[in-house]
């Protein structure tokens, strides 16, 4: 079985750092996501937008990576928001109540506004 990599691309948008994620966020790839989020925060990016539009699947380990990022951005005086319109990911956020904690937007433009 080959390793499945996540595609992650970070780009600045005003005061926000946007991390665009594509692929499957699961037990194998969630540590990559968490590491990338932590790296961006360590570089001084306290306002993060995580764009999940390209994510086909996410499980609880992916949610845990997002929660970790949310806590770290809060500690650094910033914030984290998520862009997602994919029903299966939104359903997971709703089931876990994370949609109440993470701000969920339908576009990057809306998230950075």
RAQUI-V593653 format. One record per run of one state. SS is the DSSP state (H for helix, E for strand, L for the rest). FROM is the first residue (numbers start at 1). LEN is the number of residues. If there is no record, write none. Layout:
# RAQUI-V593653
ss->SS from->FROM len->LEN
ss->SS from->FROM len->LEN
This chain:
# RAQUI-V593653
ss->L from->1 len->6
ss->E from->7 len->7
ss->L from->14 len->2
ss->E from->16 len->10
ss->L from->26 len->4
ss->H from->30 len->13
ss->L from->43 len->4
ss->E from->47 len->12
ss->L from->59 len->1
ss->H from->60 len->16
ss->L from->76 len->3
ss->E from->79 len->5
ss->L from->84 len->3
ss->H from->87 len->10
ss->L from->97 len->1
ss->H from->98 len->3
ss->L from->101 len->2
ss->E from->103 len->3
ss->L from->106 len->2
ss->H from->108 len->5
ss->L from->113 len->1
